[in-house]
Amino acid sequence: YQDREAYPNYTPTKIFEIRNNCAREIGFFFWENISFAEKDKEFLQILSKNYEGHKTNPVWYLDVFCFDGKSYKPLNNAHFTIGQYMDLGLKAFQRKEYETAEKYYLNAYRMSKILQENQILDANNLALVWIKLKKLNKAKSLLLETISNLKDGYYNEKELAPVYFNLGLIAETEKKYKEALELYQKSNSYESSNARLEKIKLMTEK
């Protein structure tokens, strides 16, 4: 449970644990700087954004706070940039440790939404992990939501190619080959590649 208090220029928020009809404070943050990530056991992790350097050219970081049984404490290695989250997710993905990759990519995606940067790339990474984990509905919803929420001019059209490719992978996994063919063709129309052409050929045969 979180309780927000209105102060001039900033908004503190207190995090409480409610158990057996009793509440106790387990964390204190400034609301504008935090978001919630996936659970660590039964408690949501807290991501606190901050930057170093000049405000016109900042390097953004996330500090990760987890519940240790008494209160929220920062992880020892919690000072991550969004690029570091993506790199850790990629390494886990390459090791086929998809559940670990999911956590890193989910944090990168949440951070990209806060900063309104790299949303297509991070959505694609997370969706691909969910495809591997057979969470097809989640992957599809994420990709469609990402497309619908982006404004014209925000992105380069080539960035849409992997979105439709991943939607094609979902349709193919569901054995919807005609739909998959159309999605692969749309992906290839934004940016052609040998992998996309191979998928178009395969779906045409199927």
N, C-alpha and C positions, 0 to 999 in steps of 0.2 A: 504494500500500500504506500502511496506517495502523497505527501501533503505539501502543497505549494503556498508560499506566502508572498504577497505583493509588496515589493520594495521599490523605491525609485531606481530606475536604470538597470536593475537586475532582479532575478527571481530565484531565491533559494528554494530548494526542495528537500524535504526530509523523507527518507525511506524507512518504513516500519515493517517489522515482522508481526503478523497477527496469528496468535496460536492460543487455543483454549480461551477465546474471547478476551485475550489480553494483547495489548500492542506495546512494542518497545522499539525505540529508534535504533537502526542498524547502519545508517549512512546519511551523509549530508553533502549535497552538491548544489551547484548553480544550474538551474534548469536549462538555460540556453546552451549549455555546453555538453549535455549528456543525451544519450539514447540507450535503449535496451537491446541487448543481443541475445543469442541463444542461451539456453540454460546451462549452468554448471551444476549438475545434480538437480535439486529442486528449485534453485534460485536463479533468476535472470542475471546474466552478467551486465555490467554497466560500462558503457564506453564514454569516456570523457574526452572531448576534442579540445585541442589547444594548438598554438603555433609558436614557432621560434623565428626570429628575424624581424624585418620590418613588415608592418601590416600591409604594405603595397606589394610585397613579394614574399609571402609567408611560406614556411615549410610546415605543413599540417601533420600533427601526430594524434594518435589515439592512446590514451592510458586505459588499461583494462582493469576493472575492479571485480573481484569475486568474493562471495560470502565464505568466511572461514569458520563459521559456526557461532561467531559472536558479532561480527560486523563486516562491512565491506572493506577489503584490503586490496591494494594494487598488487598485481602480479610482479614478480621480480624482473621479468623481461617484457614489461607491458608497454614500453614506449615505442610504438610502431608507427611508421608512415603507411599510407595506403599501398604504396608500392611494395613495402616489405610484406604486408598481408598477402598481396597477390603472388609474390615470389614464394612465400611459404605454402600457399595453396597449390601453386603449380608443382612444387617439389613433392608434396604429398600426393597430388594427382598422378604424377609420373611414377610414384612408388605403388600406385593403385590403392592407396590408403584414402578411400573416398570419403569416409566419415570425418576424418581429420581435415581433408581438403574442404569439405562442406563448411566447417566452422570458420576456417580462415577466409574463404570466399564470401561467406555470409557477412562477416565483419567488414570486409572490403566493400561489399555492396551497400551495407548500411551507411558506411562512411561516405561513399560516393553520393548517396542520396542527400546526406547532410550538406555536403559541399557542392552538390549539383555539378559534379564532374565525373567523367568516365562511366556513366551509368550503363551505357550499352555494353561496354567491355565487361564490366563486373557482373551484369545480369547474365551475359553469355557464359561466363566462367561458372557461375553458380548453377545455371540451368544445365550445363553439361555434366556437372557432378550429380545433379538430381536425376538426370537421364541414366547415368551409370548405377545410381541407387534405386532405379525403377520408380522414382517419385515423378511420374510423367505428368500428372495433373498439375503439380506444383511448378514444374519446369515450364509447362505451356502457359499457365496463368502469369508467371513472372515475365516471360518474353512478350506476351500480348499486352500486359500492363505497361511494360517499358516502352513499347512502340506507341501506345495510345497516349502516354503522358508526356512524351517529348514534343517540343514545339518545333515547327519548321525553322530551319536555319541553325538549329542547335548542333546538328550533327552533319557529318559528311555521309552522303548516300552509300558509300562503300561500306560504312559501318553496319548497314542493314543486312549485308550479305550473310554474315555468320548467324544473325538472328533467324533468318528464314531457313538457313541450312539446319540449325538446331531444331526448328519447328518441323522440318522435313525428317530429321532423325526420329522425332517423337512419333510422327505419323507412320514412318516405316516400321518402327518397333511395334506399333499397334496393328501392323499389316494393312494399313490404309494406303495402298501403293499409288492409287490415282492421286490422292491428296498429297502424298509425299512427292510425287513427280512434279506437281504444280509448284510446290514449295521450293524444291531444288531448282526448278527453272527460274523462279523469281529470284532466288539467291544468286544464281549465275548471271542474271540480268544486271544486278548491281555491281558484281565483280566476278569475272570468269576465272575459273581455276580448273586444273586437271581433276581434282577431287570432286568438284561439283559436276563436271561433265561425266565422270565415271558413275556418279550416283544417278544422273539423268538417264544414262544408258541402261543401268541396272533396273531402275524403276520402269522404264519403257518395256523392257523384256518381261518383267513380272506382271 
